[in-house]
Every structure is written in C-alpha cells, then in structure tokens.
Amino acid sequence: MKRTYRIAKYVIYRETLIDRKDMAWSFLGAFLGVGLIGMINHFYLPAKDNLFVLGSFGASAVLIYGHTQSPLAQPRNVLGGHVLSAITGVTLGLLISSPEWEWLAGALAVACSIVVMQMTKTVHPPGGATALLAIAGSERIRDLGYLYVLTPVASGVLLLLLVAFAVNNIPGNRNYPAGGKWW
C-alpha cells in the first residue's frame, strides 16, 4: 500500500511540474500566430467583421503551440481537419439554407465533419467549430460560400502552421511536427 501511494504521489508530482521555458515558447507561438492573423485582418481586410479571425484558430493554437506532440496537433490533422470541416460546413449550409432549419444544419455540419475527419485520419477538434461557423457565423461568412474554405480557413491555418514550424523548432526541447512526421 505504501509503495502504491509513493508511486501515485510521484506520478502526480511529475505531471504537475511546470516547465517555464516551454510555457514561454507556447506563449510566443500563440501570440505570433494568432497576432499575425489578427494583424492581417485589421490592416488589410475590412474591419467591420473579423472575417479572418476564427474562434477555432484559438483552439488550434492551444494544440500546435501548447501541446506540440499530440497527434491532433500535427500539420496533416490541423490543415486537413479545418479544410475538410469547412467544406462540410459550407456544403450543409448550402443544402439546408432555410433560417428555421439552421439548428439542424449546424448539428449535421459538426457531426458530419467528425466522421469526415475520422475517415481521412485528420481529426482536429477545432475543425468541428470551423464547420459550425460556416453555418452559425455572420452573414458575411455565410455569403462567402466555398471561398470560406480558402480564406479565412486554409490561409489562416497555413499562417498558424508556418509560425508553429518556426517557433516550435527554435528551442532544443521542442520539435514540430512530432518525431519529424510532417504528414
């Protein structure tokens, strides 16, 4: 019993250690990645609607800068998950375009995007939000149709990944993608 207690105490201790350098790099990556998208939106795109800034990018930033070794944070999953989910969301938004059925389109977009990501082995949880935004987002986002897939989704994800490749490979204790696997 004492041995089990000591082992449990050690495991809890190890799991709660804080690596301040790792946290600093995570902060820097997220700040630069999301900041770059926000800056492009502010200075180069009309400021009325934060069209280039998607909430799902914040969730992606948590994975690609804060949990770099997760399979869900790898480039194939990030790019494929967002893009395929965006296509799924736009398609369902076009098929079910009636405002009174928006709830159904949103539910189907998220559910179908999960299945599509599972089938293609590109599961990235923020992709579900990207699919939902294609339907529940502003009128301006819905008006984009399939252009939503290219911008803001694909272009924003590529910017996040470029920053992740740079920032996550500077310190010696981090590498991205995990194990040198790009796709």
Order of alpha helices (4+ residues) and beta strands (2+ residues): alpha-alpha-alpha-alpha-alpha-alpha-alpha-alpha
